[in-house]
Amino acid sequence: MSSILSEVMEDASVRRRFEDTAWVDEYLQAGSAHGEPIYLSVGETWSQAPDGLTRLLGAEMPDHVHGYVISQYGLPALLRVLRSYIPRTAGLPGDVGASGDFDVAVACSGTRNSMYDFGRLIRDRARGRPVVIMYAPGWDYHGVFHGLGFRFTYLPLRPDEAFQPRPADLEEELRDLDVPGDAIVVVNAQHNPTGMNWDEDNVRRILGAAAGAGANILIDDAYFGVTDPGTPATSALRLLLEDRPRPSGRWLAVRSLGKQFNCNGWGVGSIAAGPDTIDELVNRYLANRSFTCAVPLQYAMAQWLESEASRTYLDWFRRLCAENRALVNDFLVRELKYPAESFQAGSCTSYLVFPIPPAYQEHADGVHRYRRDCFNETGVLLGAGTMTPESSTDQNRPDPFPYARMFLAPSSDTVITALRRMAEARFSWDRPC
Ligand SMILES: Cc1ncc(COP(=O)(O)O)c(C=O)c1O
């Protein structure tokens, strides 16, 4: 992995802002004291894109994919496939267009950018300062929306409630808003980082509350395809359209394909929304910054999604994440002496979160210290348990979310090696800080 890491991470010749890259670089320069670095922080292995998918990028590409395509909805071949793939996998009864309630387009520069465009659209129509309401811990919606001037309200996900969202918290929050139409409510039902598949009843109530209040809705289905075998993904898109085909606020459902096919660098995914919203997003907000790009990738993805191999790959990947989840769960309790009730292993996404040892929890920067110590002493780099910035704002308080996040998608051998190193260096529950 060390050779890959030096290929994909910025070196000291640039102004680095991301501490992981500096830490890995220093570790490599110092001779990798504990063996090859094992990078389990950001969810990426750089080595698991399916062969069947990457082979499609070979010689048989038609010439037209190398030019501009004059289609803001994406390469027509991929658009056609997504217009049935998205409703079918979401459990919707008909194809796009059957009801006229929603449409689908290609996201060709990451769904993160599609969310940003949605943020611009909502901000441009806002009467006051727009707000993002999200459950926390959570993914980096702050990074997407704060530059657009949004403020943030974080609703707690509680470990003693299995990190399930409480719809009542949202209902109360929405009642207090002067202009609910200035709000975006985020629903990430296959939840990064906790790995919890949100209960259907909770999601239904959350969507109902947001739509009923006239708030805007962002459904982030990045991990919709990545649930453990036997865990059907809660389909927020289906729940929304079943109950309110035309909610009064705007809505957008994004689905990255990078996670389920380990090709994050492609930036290919889908967006679904009411036809007017899609029109504005692609013909105005996307066009304002980019034409359709990554066209060869879109061409390959169209063929891949229709192949039996893509289904086989996804089955394999879901099994791998589930096996590694079980393995880490067992190891934390058996070898690292974690009380069984101190964490929840989850059942979806390629992540598992677990608390840092109690001695670290006493420090406002406990998660930072734990990650750093663990990396220095084992070469295993874990992620922080949340990407929301509310943690560690007050240096005198303990970290409000004292958890680390482990990426579960590398091979089981790699995960076992990482865990063994952690056990040998005594990163157990009773570890002093
Ligand atoms: C929960 C979640 N949503 C969205 C994204 C963005 O995915 P994309 O690569 O499509 O921009 C990610 C990955 O970074 C994610 O983990």
The ligand as an SDF file (V2000), in Angstrom:
LIG
                    3D

 16 16  0  0  0  0  0  0  0  0999 V2000
  -22.2820   10.2340    2.6730 C   0  0  0  0  0  0  0  0  0  0  0  0
  -21.6010   10.7140    1.4220 C   0  0  0  0  0  0  0  0  0  0  0  0
  -22.2890   11.4960    0.5670 N   0  0  0  0  0  0  0  0  0  0  0  0
  -21.7320   11.9540   -0.5660 C   0  0  0  0  0  0  0  0  0  0  0  0
  -20.4240   11.6800   -0.8960 C   0  0  0  0  0  0  0  0  0  0  0  0
  -19.8620   12.3070   -2.1760 C   0  0  0  0  0  0  0  0  0  0  0  0
  -19.7490   11.3990   -3.1990 O   0  0  0  0  0  0  0  0  0  0  0  0
  -19.2870   11.8150   -4.6720 P   0  0  0  0  0  0  0  0  0  0  0  0
  -18.0190   11.0890   -4.9170 O   0  0  0  0  0  0  0  0  0  0  0  0
  -20.3750   11.4070   -5.5780 O   0  0  0  0  0  0  0  0  0  0  0  0
  -19.1020   13.3130   -4.6930 O   0  0  0  0  0  0  0  0  0  0  0  0
  -19.6760   10.8730   -0.0320 C   0  0  0  0  0  0  0  0  0  0  0  0
  -18.2540   10.5770   -0.3200 C   0  0  0  0  0  0  0  0  0  0  0  0
  -17.3900   11.3410   -0.1070 O   0  0  0  0  0  0  0  0  0  0  0  0
  -20.2720   10.3760    1.1600 C   0  0  0  0  0  0  0  0  0  0  0  0
  -19.6050    9.5920    2.0060 O   0  0  0  0  0  0  0  0  0  0  0  0
  1  2  1  0
  2  3  1  0
  2 15  2  0
  3  4  2  0
  4  5  1  0
  5  6  1  0
  5 12  2  0
  6  7  1  0
  7  8  1  0
  8  9  2  0
  8 10  1  0
  8 11  1  0
 12 13  1  0
 12 15  1  0
 13 14  2  0
 15 16  1  0
M  END
$$$$
